[in-house]
Amino acid sequence: MFLDLQRKMSPSEKLQRTLEWSAMIGSSGKPACVNATPNADERELFLRMARQNLGPELFRKVYGEDDYGSPGQRS
């Protein structure tokens, strides 16, 4: 049934659904990050989520060293 629905979608509809799912999945980890670091500001949460999504090596290439301290602490 799902595949039938997908086959009937136009390419632009498929792309739109993909972007919606990506945003939903990407934001699903934020509550856990907020709970783990309740004193973190939005920038720190952004950096922590970016590190989680990109992995440590790519994160360092893009953003430099972790400048937000260890979990639960502010630098």
C-alpha positions in Angstrom: 0.0 0.0 0.0 2.8 2.5 0.9 4.7 1.7 -2.3 1.5 2.2 -4.3 1.1 5.7 -2.7 4.7 6.5 -3.4 4.4 5.4 -7.1 1.5 7.8 -7.5 3.4 10.8 -6.1 5.1 13.3 -8.4 8.8 13.8 -7.9 8.2 17.2 -6.2 5.7 15.5 -3.8 8.3 12.8 -3.0 10.9 15.4 -2.3 8.5 17.4 -0.1 7.7 14.3 2.0 11.4 13.4 2.3 12.2 16.9 3.6 9.3 16.8 6.0 10.5 13.4 7.4 14.1 14.6 7.6 13.1 17.7 9.6 10.9 15.6 11.9 13.6 13.0 12.5 16.3 15.7 12.9 14.3 17.4 15.6 13.4 14.3 17.5 16.8 14.2 19.3 16.5 17.7 20.7 14.4 16.9 23.8 16.9 14.3 24.9 19.7 16.9 24.4 17.8 19.5 26.4 17.2 17.0 29.2 20.8 16.0 29.3 22.0 19.6 29.4 19.2 21.7 31.0 21.4 24.8 31.4 22.5 24.8 27.8 21.6 27.8 25.6 20.3 27.5 22.0 23.8 27.8 20.5 25.2 25.0 22.7 22.2 22.8 21.9 22.7 23.5 18.2 26.4 22.5 18.4 25.6 19.4 20.4 23.0 18.3 17.8 25.3 19.1 15.0 28.1 17.0 16.5 25.7 14.1 17.0 24.5 14.3 13.4 27.8 14.9 11.7 30.1 12.8 13.9 33.1 14.1 15.7 35.5 14.3 12.8 33.3 16.2 10.4 32.0 18.4 13.2 35.6 19.5 14.0 36.2 20.2 10.3 33.1 22.4 10.1 32.9 24.0 13.5 36.4 23.6 15.0 37.0 22.1 18.4 34.1 21.4 20.8 33.8 24.9 22.4 30.8 24.1 24.5 32.5 22.1 27.3 31.7 18.7 28.5 28.0 17.5 28.9 26.2 19.6 31.5 29.0 22.2 31.8 29.4 25.6 30.2 32.9 26.7 29.0 
